[in-house]
Amino acid sequence: MTLSNDFLEVLSPNFLGSKRISLSLSDQTPVPKALQDVRIEIDYSEAEDYGGIVLPVLVMVQTPRKKGFRSDVFRKIAPTSYIFAPQEAGTHLVVVREVFHNRLHGTLALEVAGEPGE
């Protein structure tokens, strides 16, 4: 039995897991610093070609330490910005993705200034 390409496209579209959510550091945060608010701008315009974002949306921040992790789930509206205060210096990874559909996501690596462990 062979499966048609149309069926396979519905089952697993070629954009599955695509990086179609753009994240950028806000102009309000010229230099990310430990213990100060950092504002991330979130743009979903590239997702429109794929049917748009499907809620809920998950925003995760991974800190340099393995146990440093923060996540927020947005069930009613997809955020266009996200504010958090890093508790330490170093590289922080911000990820925005659809929770259940896992079709589209975006990432941003931030280098936070300050003393290590600050």
C-alpha positions in Angstrom: 0.0 0.0 0.0 1.4 3.4 -1.0 0.3 6.7 0.6 -0.5 9.6 -1.6 1.6 12.8 -1.3 -1.6 14.7 -0.4 -2.2 12.4 2.6 1.4 12.7 3.7 1.3 16.5 3.4 -1.7 16.6 5.7 -0.2 14.1 8.2 3.2 15.8 8.3 3.4 19.1 6.4 6.8 20.2 5.2 6.7 23.2 7.5 6.3 21.1 10.7 8.7 22.5 13.3 9.6 25.5 11.2 11.2 28.6 12.7 8.5 31.0 11.7 8.2 33.1 14.9 10.6 36.0 15.0 12.0 37.1 18.3 14.1 40.3 18.8 15.4 42.4 21.6 13.2 45.5 22.1 14.7 49.0 21.6 13.6 49.6 25.2 16.4 47.1 26.2 19.5 48.2 24.5 21.8 45.9 26.6 20.3 43.0 28.6 21.6 43.2 32.2 21.2 40.8 35.2 18.4 41.9 37.6 16.9 44.3 35.1 13.8 43.9 32.9 14.4 42.6 29.4 11.7 43.0 26.8 11.5 40.6 23.9 9.4 41.5 20.8 7.5 38.6 19.2 6.4 38.7 15.6 4.1 36.1 14.1 3.8 37.5 10.5 5.8 34.7 8.9 3.4 32.2 10.5 0.4 33.7 8.6 1.4 31.7 5.4 1.0 28.5 7.4 -2.5 29.3 8.9 -1.2 31.4 11.7 -0.4 30.6 15.3 -2.6 28.0 17.1 -3.1 28.7 20.8 -1.9 28.0 23.4 1.6 29.5 23.0 4.4 28.7 25.3 7.3 31.1 26.2 10.3 29.5 27.8 13.5 31.1 29.1 16.5 28.8 29.9 19.2 30.4 31.9 22.9 29.4 32.0 22.4 27.1 35.0 20.6 23.8 34.4 18.0 24.5 37.0 17.3 28.0 35.9 14.1 27.8 33.9 11.0 29.9 33.5 7.9 29.2 31.3 4.5 30.9 30.8 1.6 29.5 28.8 -0.7 32.0 27.0 -4.1 30.4 26.3 -6.3 33.3 25.1 -4.0 35.5 23.1 -0.5 35.1 21.6 1.8 37.7 23.2 3.5 40.3 21.0 6.1 41.0 23.7 7.5 39.3 26.8 9.3 40.8 29.8 11.5 39.0 32.3 14.3 39.9 34.6 17.3 37.6 34.3 18.7 36.7 37.7 22.2 36.1 36.4 24.7 37.0 33.7 25.4 34.7 30.8 23.6 33.2 27.7 19.8 32.9 28.1 17.7 31.1 25.5 14.2 32.3 24.8 11.8 30.0 23.0 8.3 30.7 21.8 6.3 27.8 20.3 2.8 26.3 19.9 2.0 24.0 22.8 0.0 21.2 21.2 0.5 21.5 17.5 4.3 22.0 17.6 4.3 23.3 14.1 6.0 26.7 14.5 8.5 28.1 16.8 11.1 30.9 17.3 14.3 31.2 19.4 16.6 34.0 20.6 19.9 33.7 22.4 20.6 36.6 24.7 23.9 37.5 26.2 23.1 39.0 29.6 25.7 41.4 31.1 26.8 41.3 34.7 29.0 39.2 37.0 28.7 35.4 36.6 26.3 34.1 39.1 24.9 37.5 39.7 
